[in-house]
Amino acid sequence: MNEKERQLFQQLLNLKQHALAKYSHFHVASILVTADGSQYTGINIESSSYSLTICAERVALFKALSEGERDFKEIHILSDDERPVSPCGACRQVLFDYAPDLTVYMYGASGEVRVKNIQELLPDGFNDEFLK
């Protein structure tokens, strides 16, 4: 892990403590970084109506979008699992829609890091080109 990744990992560890995972007990934190270096954070927020739960990645993305951001560089994700965990399918789709060149950093609680492009995580992804 390089110094930048170490710093983001520490931020993620601190942020993950705020996750509201009272049903799954699977805490996730994310930090979305824009092209100009701005950071938007997210945690998973669960509902007793499970389908209304929202993942940390979408919280960070929607916060950024709602504030006018449109140019995203990377997202960093940490869960409780020792291994790096990839974004779920819904998060992959929304990230692909708004940041098709996004670099995804997936951290395990052990400190292991895996790095992929969102297009690698969602090959042949559906996008607005199909809606024309």
Number of C-alpha atoms within 10 A of each C-alpha: 12 6 8 8 15 13 12 18 27 12 17 24 18 11 19 23 13 15 20 18 17 12 10 9 11 15 23 27 28 33 27 27 22 19 12 10 11 13 16 20 23 26 28 23 18 21 13 9 7 10 8 10 14 17 22 27 28 22 22 22 26 17 15 21 14 9 8 9 16 13 16 23 17 22 25 23 28 32 25 18 14 13 17 21 19 20 20 11 11 13 18 21 20 16 24 21 14 15 21 19 16 21 20 24 24 23 28 19 17 11 17 13 20 15 15 14 15 23 19 11 17 15 9 8 14 12 13 7 6 6 6 4
